[in-house]
Amino acid sequence: MLPSKFLLFFLSVLAAPGLVLAQPVPSRLTLPESQRQLEVLQLGEGQASVVLEAGFATGWSTWRKVLPGLAPQARLLAYSRAGVGASDPAPTVPTVDDRVRDLEGLLAASKLPPPYVLVGHSYGGLVVRAFAARHPEAVAALVLVDPASETYTPALRKIEPQRADADDAALLQRAPARFKAEYEWVMKALGQGLAIESRPLQQRPTVLLTSIKPEWPDLVAFTPAGREVWRQEHARWLAPQRNSLHWVTDVSGHHIQQEEPELVVQAVQAAIRLSQAEAQRQVQAQRRQQLEQGLAALKLEGNPSLQAEVDALLRASQLGEVDINGLGYRLLGQAAQRSLAQAVLVHNAVRFPQSVNAQDSLGEALLKTGQGQAARAQFAKALELARQQSASARQIQAIEANLRLAEALK
């Protein structure tokens, strides 16, 4: 017997208006393994690669109102899954894994370069999450547009189980014949505990859009209580994501991309910015790691070229003044690394000659290594700069205190 499960993503079939995009015209790409063809639209320019995954039983045209806002800044790929629109049908009832395999083949055929910003609406949210879990290295960010949630149905049934059962039965009866088998499969899969691994995604920027508009009040999911459960389940899934945004709207219903396309455009733009910042953070982390490895390999004692070697490593790292200063301080706290700390802080002081902080920090390194005369000269230089630049009284007082310590050093 079919388990009674209410799946909001099925409402994509019931509510999506027929959309036609006059220009540009989609083409068909052949999947490498199966040789089946899928209807696909590729357009736009820019550095970001954005893949648009439609909701259940809907095709690429569901994104028609979103495309103009994204095309000037990203390479877009929107498509219709097997059996939808002009795409060839699947040979068997498609599972989420089947949909992911088709997406893998489509991306290979499209030549769209990774990493991808994956945008999934409703059931498409499950597909892009499953793809991202399988290929986290190929994913720059996720945008989930009122996505289906595997935890929603059990939570909803706690409110009004009888109404949820009735809604499920009604939706199943109204399902178009060619999608009914897939709908039944998804219901069974969720009933048996369909799970999509989320841990690989926790380092990927994610923007999640949730609609709380009571669009169909005759359905339990669209009562105020049902909408609140929907919002809570979205928030609960998003909570472990390290770099995420959750936007809630009561202006549009389930098809946010059609009723508030500008909100989806803004979400994708935000995801692109977050992914670029994350990519830069990863590059910087890699450079820091390479720098630390290079510094650890240096010979410290009796090395006349130590300063030149440190200078070369720091230039290659492309670290800024604050990061270099922090590195110098960390090394300065380790007695065995103080000669290295001094070389790092010398580099910073030479590279940023007008920085009060860089000059003062070098003075502290000289003070800790017992070089009183050099420390006095360095603190005097820092103090002069601080006064010229109208530094705060607190900063000037701290430098004066360091200068007195250096003067007391025999």
C-alpha positions as CSV (number, residue, x, y, z in Angstrom):
1,M,0.0,0.0,0.0
2,L,1.3,3.4,-0.9
3,P,2.4,5.3,2.2
4,S,0.5,8.5,2.9
5,K,3.0,11.3,2.3
6,F,2.3,14.9,1.4
7,L,5.0,16.2,-1.0
8,L,4.9,19.9,-1.6
9,F,7.1,19.7,-4.6
10,F,4.3,17.9,-6.4
11,L,2.4,21.2,-6.4
12,S,4.9,22.3,-9.1
13,V,2.8,20.2,-11.5
14,L,-0.5,21.6,-10.3
15,A,0.3,25.3,-10.2
16,A,3.0,26.0,-12.8
17,P,1.6,28.1,-15.6
18,G,2.6,27.2,-19.2
19,L,5.6,29.3,-20.0
20,V,7.1,29.9,-23.4
21,L,10.3,31.8,-24.1
22,A,10.4,33.1,-27.6
23,Q,14.1,33.9,-27.7
24,P,16.5,32.3,-27.3
25,V,15.4,28.9,-28.4
26,P,16.5,25.8,-26.5
27,S,18.5,23.1,-28.1
28,R,19.0,19.4,-27.4
29,L,22.1,17.8,-26.0
30,T,23.0,14.1,-26.1
31,L,23.9,12.3,-22.9
32,P,27.2,10.5,-23.4
33,E,26.3,7.1,-22.0
34,S,22.6,6.7,-22.8
35,Q,22.5,8.7,-26.0
36,R,19.2,10.1,-24.9
37,Q,18.7,13.8,-25.6
38,L,17.6,16.5,-23.1
39,E,16.2,19.9,-23.9
40,V,18.6,22.6,-22.7
41,L,19.0,26.3,-22.9
42,Q,22.5,27.9,-22.6
43,L,23.1,31.6,-22.6
44,G,24.8,34.4,-20.8
45,E,28.4,35.4,-20.1
46,G,30.6,35.9,-17.1
47,Q,32.8,33.9,-14.8
48,A,30.2,32.1,-12.8
49,S,28.6,28.9,-14.2
50,V,24.9,28.7,-13.0
51,V,22.8,25.5,-13.4
52,L,19.1,25.9,-13.0
53,E,17.2,22.7,-11.9
54,A,13.4,22.9,-12.2
55,G,10.7,21.6,-9.9
56,F,8.8,18.3,-10.3
57,A,7.5,17.8,-13.8
58,T,8.5,21.3,-14.9
59,G,11.1,22.2,-17.4
60,W,13.6,24.9,-18.2
61,S,11.0,27.6,-19.0
62,T,10.0,27.9,-15.3
63,W,13.1,30.1,-15.1
64,R,12.0,32.4,-18.0
65,K,11.6,35.5,-15.8
66,V,14.9,34.9,-14.0
67,L,17.1,34.5,-17.1
68,P,17.3,38.1,-18.2
69,G,18.6,39.3,-14.8
70,L,21.3,36.6,-14.7
71,A,22.5,36.3,-18.3
72,P,24.7,39.5,-18.3
73,Q,26.8,38.2,-15.4
74,A,26.9,34.4,-15.6
75,R,26.9,31.5,-18.0
76,L,23.5,29.8,-17.5
77,L,22.3,26.3,-18.2
78,A,18.6,25.5,-17.8
79,Y,17.1,22.2,-18.9
80,S,14.2,19.9,-18.8
81,R,14.7,16.6,-17.1
82,A,14.0,13.3,-19.0
83,G,10.3,13.0,-19.8
84,V,9.7,16.7,-19.4
85,G,9.2,19.2,-22.3
86,A,11.1,18.1,-25.4
87,S,13.5,15.9,-23.5
88,D,13.5,12.1,-24.3
89,P,11.8,10.0,-21.7
90,A,13.7,8.0,-19.2
91,P,13.9,4.2,-19.9
92,T,12.5,3.4,-16.4
93,V,10.8,5.3,-13.6
94,P,13.5,7.8,-12.6
95,T,14.9,8.0,-9.1
96,V,16.9,10.9,-7.6
97,D,20.1,9.0,-8.5
98,D,18.9,8.7,-12.1
99,R,18.3,12.4,-12.3
100,V,21.8,13.1,-10.9
101,R,23.4,10.8,-13.5
102,D,21.5,12.6,-16.2
103,L,22.7,15.9,-14.8
104,E,26.3,14.6,-14.7
105,G,26.1,13.6,-18.4
106,L,24.4,16.9,-19.4
107,L,27.1,19.0,-17.8
108,A,29.8,16.9,-19.5
109,A,28.1,17.4,-22.9
110,S,27.5,21.1,-22.3
111,K,31.2,21.9,-21.7
112,L,30.0,24.3,-19.0
113,P,33.1,24.6,-16.7
114,P,32.9,23.9,-13.0
115,P,32.6,24.9,-10.2
116,Y,28.8,25.4,-10.5
117,V,26.3,27.5,-8.7
118,L,23.4,25.0,-8.5
119,V,19.9,26.5,-8.3
120,G,17.1,24.0,-7.5
121,H,13.4,24.7,-7.1
122,S,11.1,22.4,-5.1
123,Y,12.0,18.8,-6.1
124,G,14.9,20.2,-8.0
125,G,16.4,21.1,-4.6
126,L,16.7,17.4,-3.8
127,V,18.4,16.8,-7.2
128,V,21.0,19.5,-6.8
129,R,21.7,18.6,-3.2
130,A,22.3,14.9,-4.2
131,F,24.6,16.1,-7.1
132,A,26.5,18.4,-4.7
133,A,26.9,15.6,-2.1
134,R,28.4,13.4,-4.8
135,H,30.6,16.1,-6.4
136,P,31.3,18.7,-3.7
137,E,34.5,19.7,-5.5
138,A,32.5,20.7,-8.5
139,V,30.0,22.9,-6.6
140,A,30.7,26.6,-5.8
141,A,27.4,27.3,-4.1
142,L,23.7,26.3,-3.8
143,V,20.6,28.3,-4.2
144,L,17.5,26.4,-3.0
145,V,14.2,28.0,-4.1
146,D,11.4,26.8,-1.7
147,P,13.0,23.3,-1.8
148,A,11.4,20.0,-1.0
149,S,12.6,18.6,2.3
150,E,12.8,15.0,3.3
151,T,12.0,16.0,6.9
152,Y,8.9,18.0,6.1
153,T,6.2,15.3,5.7
154,P,6.8,13.6,9.1
155,A,6.8,17.0,10.8
156,L,3.6,18.1,8.9
157,R,1.8,14.8,9.9
158,K,2.2,15.7,13.5
159,I,-0.2,18.6,13.0
160,E,-3.1,17.0,11.2
161,P,-2.4,13.5,10.1
162,Q,-5.9,12.8,8.7
163,R,-5.9,16.0,6.5
164,A,-2.4,15.2,5.4
165,D,-3.5,11.7,4.3
166,A,-6.5,13.2,2.4
167,D,-4.3,15.7,0.7
168,D,-1.9,13.0,-0.4
169,A,-4.7,10.9,-1.9
170,A,-6.1,13.9,-3.7
171,L,-2.7,14.9,-5.2
172,L,-2.0,11.4,-6.3
173,Q,-5.3,11.2,-8.1
174,R,-4.7,14.6,-9.8
175,A,-1.1,13.6,-11.0
176,P,-0.7,13.6,-14.8
177,A,-0.4,10.1,-16.0
178,R,3.1,10.3,-17.3
179,F,4.4,11.6,-14.0
180,K,2.4,9.5,-11.6
181,A,4.8,6.6,-11.4
182,E,7.7,8.9,-10.5
183,Y,5.6,10.6,-8.0
184,E,4.7,7.3,-6.4
185,W,8.4,6.3,-6.3
186,V,9.4,9.5,-4.6
187,M,6.6,9.1,-2.0
188,K,7.7,5.5,-1.3
189,A,11.4,6.6,-1.1
190,L,10.6,9.3,1.4
191,G,8.4,7.0,3.3
192,Q,11.3,4.6,3.6
193,G,13.7,7.3,4.8
194,L,15.3,8.8,1.7
195,A,18.4,10.6,2.9
196,I,20.7,12.9,1.1
197,E,24.1,13.4,2.6
198,S,24.6,17.0,3.7
199,R,28.0,17.0,5.4
200,P,29.9,17.6,2.1
201,L,27.8,20.7,1.6
202,Q,28.5,22.4,4.9
203,Q,31.5,24.3,3.5
204,R,29.5,25.4,0.4
205,P,27.8,28.8,0.5
206,T,24.0,28.3,0.4
207,V,21.1,30.7,-0.1
208,L,17.7,29.3,0.8
209,L,14.4,31.0,-0.2
210,T,11.3,30.0,1.7
211,S,7.7,30.9,0.9
212,I,5.3,31.2,3.8
213,K,2.4,32.5,1.7
214,P,-0.9,30.5,2.3
215,E,-1.3,29.8,-1.4
216,W,-3.8,26.9,-1.3
217,P,-5.7,27.2,2.1
218,D,-7.6,24.0,1.4
219,L,-4.4,22.0,1.9
220,V,-2.9,21.5,5.4
221,A,0.5,22.5,4.2
222,F,-0.8,26.0,3.5
223,T,-2.4,26.6,6.9
224,P,-0.5,29.0,9.1
225,A,0.7,26.1,11.1
226,G,1.8,24.2,8.0
227,R,3.7,27.2,6.7
228,E,5.5,27.6,10.0
229,V,6.6,23.9,9.9
230,W,7.9,24.5,6.3
231,R,9.9,27.5,7.5
232,Q,11.2,25.6,10.5
233,E,12.3,22.6,8.5
234,H,14.2,24.8,6.0
235,A,15.9,26.6,8.9
236,R,16.8,23.4,10.6
237,W,18.4,21.9,7.5
238,L,20.3,25.2,6.9
239,A,21.6,25.6,10.4
240,P,24.8,23.5,10.0
241,Q,25.8,25.3,6.8
242,R,28.8,27.4,7.7
243,N,28.2,30.2,5.1
244,S,24.5,30.6,4.4
245,L,21.6,33.0,4.1
246,H,17.9,32.3,4.7
247,W,15.4,34.6,3.0
248,V,11.7,34.2,3.8
249,T,8.9,35.7,1.7
250,D,5.2,36.0,2.1
251,V,4.8,37.9,-1.2
252,S,5.1,34.9,-3.6
253,G,3.9,31.4,-3.3
254,H,5.8,28.2,-4.1
255,H,6.9,29.4,-7.5
256,I,9.1,32.2,-6.3
257,Q,11.0,32.3,-9.6
258,Q,7.8,33.2,-11.4
259,E,6.2,35.6,-8.9
260,E,9.3,37.2,-7.5
261,P,12.0,36.6,-10.1
262,E,14.0,39.5,-8.8
263,L,14.3,37.8,-5.5
264,V,15.8,34.7,-7.1
265,V,18.1,36.8,-9.2
266,Q,19.3,38.5,-6.0
267,A,19.8,35.1,-4.3
268,V,21.9,33.8,-7.2
269,Q,24.0,37.0,-7.2
270,A,24.5,36.7,-3.4
271,A,25.5,33.0,-3.8
272,I,28.0,34.0,-6.5
273,R,29.5,36.7,-4.2
274,L,29.7,34.2,-1.3
275,S,31.3,31.6,-3.5
276,Q,33.9,34.1,-4.8
277,A,34.7,35.1,-1.2
278,E,34.9,31.4,-0.2
279,A,37.2,30.7,-3.2
280,Q,39.5,33.6,-2.2
281,R,39.5,32.4,1.4
282,Q,40.6,28.9,0.3
283,V,43.4,30.4,-1.9
284,Q,44.6,32.5,1.1
285,A,44.4,29.4,3.3
286,Q,46.5,27.5,0.8
287,R,49.0,30.3,0.6
288,R,49.3,30.5,4.4
289,Q,49.9,26.7,4.5
290,Q,52.6,27.0,1.9
291,L,54.1,29.9,3.8
292,E,54.2,28.1,7.1
293,Q,55.7,25.0,5.4
294,G,58.3,27.2,3.8
295,L,59.1,29.0,7.0
296,A,59.4,25.8,8.9
297,A,62.0,24.5,6.5
298,L,64.3,27.5,6.9
299,K,67.6,27.2,8.7
300,L,67.5,29.8,11.5
301,E,70.9,29.7,13.2
302,G,73.9,30.9,11.3
303,N,71.9,31.7,8.2
304,P,73.1,34.9,6.6
305,S,70.4,34.8,3.9
306,L,67.5,34.3,6.4
307,Q,66.0,37.7,5.8
308,A,66.1,37.3,2.1
309,E,64.5,33.9,2.2
310,V,61.8,35.2,4.6
311,D,61.2,38.2,2.3
312,A,60.7,35.9,-0.7
313,L,58.3,33.6,1.1
314,L,56.2,36.5,2.3
315,R,56.0,38.2,-1.1
316,A,54.9,34.9,-2.6
317,S,52.2,34.5,0.0
318,Q,50.6,37.8,-0.9
319,L,49.6,38.3,2.7
320,G,48.7,41.8,3.8
321,E,50.1,43.9,6.7
322,V,47.7,42.7,9.3
323,D,48.2,39.0,8.5
324,I,52.0,39.3,8.4
325,N,51.9,41.2,11.7
326,G,49.8,38.4,13.3
327,L,52.2,35.8,12.0
328,G,55.1,37.6,13.5
329,Y,53.4,37.9,16.9
330,R,52.6,34.2,16.9
331,L,56.2,33.3,16.2
332,L,57.4,35.9,18.7
333,G,55.6,33.9,21.4
334,Q,57.8,30.9,20.8
335,A,61.3,31.4,22.2
336,A,62.8,29.1,19.6
337,Q,61.2,31.1,16.7
338,R,62.2,34.6,17.8
339,S,64.8,35.1,15.1
340,L,62.3,34.1,12.5
341,A,59.7,36.4,14.1
342,Q,62.1,39.3,13.9
343,A,62.7,38.6,10.2
344,V,59.0,38.5,9.5
345,L,58.4,41.8,11.3
346,V,61.4,43.4,9.6
347,H,59.8,42.5,6.3
348,N,56.5,44.1,7.4
349,A,58.2,47.3,8.7
350,V,60.1,47.7,5.5
351,R,57.2,46.9,3.3
352,F,54.8,49.2,5.2
353,P,57.1,52.1,6.3
354,Q,54.2,54.4,7.2
355,S,52.4,51.9,9.4
356,V,52.7,52.8,13.1
357,N,51.7,49.2,14.0
358,A,54.3,47.6,11.8
359,Q,57.1,49.8,13.2
360,D,55.9,49.3,16.8
361,S,55.7,45.5,16.4
362,L,59.3,45.3,15.1
363,G,60.3,47.3,18.2
364,E,58.7,44.7,20.4
365,A,60.6,41.9,18.6
366,L,63.9,43.7,19.1
367,L,63.0,44.3,22.7
368,K,62.2,40.6,23.3
369,T,65.5,39.6,21.7
370,G,67.4,41.9,24.0
371,Q,68.4,44.5,21.3
372,G,67.9,47.6,23.5
373,Q,69.5,50.2,21.3
374,A,67.8,49.0,18.1
375,A,64.5,48.7,20.0
376,R,64.8,52.3,21.2
377,A,65.3,53.6,17.7
378,Q,62.4,51.6,16.4
379,F,60.0,52.8,19.1
380,A,61.1,56.3,18.5
381,K,60.3,55.9,14.8
382,A,56.9,54.5,15.7
383,L,56.2,57.3,18.1
384,E,57.1,60.0,15.6
385,L,54.8,58.4,13.0
386,A,52.0,58.1,15.5
387,R,52.1,61.7,16.4
388,Q,52.3,62.8,12.7
389,Q,49.2,60.7,11.9
390,S,47.3,61.9,15.0
391,A,47.0,58.4,16.4
392,S,44.9,57.8,19.4
393,A,46.1,58.8,22.9
394,R,46.0,55.1,23.9
395,Q,48.2,54.0,21.1
396,I,50.7,56.8,21.7
397,Q,50.8,55.9,25.4
398,A,51.5,52.3,24.6
399,I,54.4,53.1,22.4
400,E,55.8,55.5,25.0
401,A,55.6,52.7,27.5
402,N,57.5,50.4,25.2
403,L,60.1,53.1,24.6
404,R,60.7,53.4,28.4
405,L,61.2,49.6,28.6
406,A,63.7,49.8,25.8
407,E,65.5,52.7,27.5
408,A,65.7,50.7,30.7
409,L,67.3,47.7,28.9
410,K,71.0,47.6,29.6
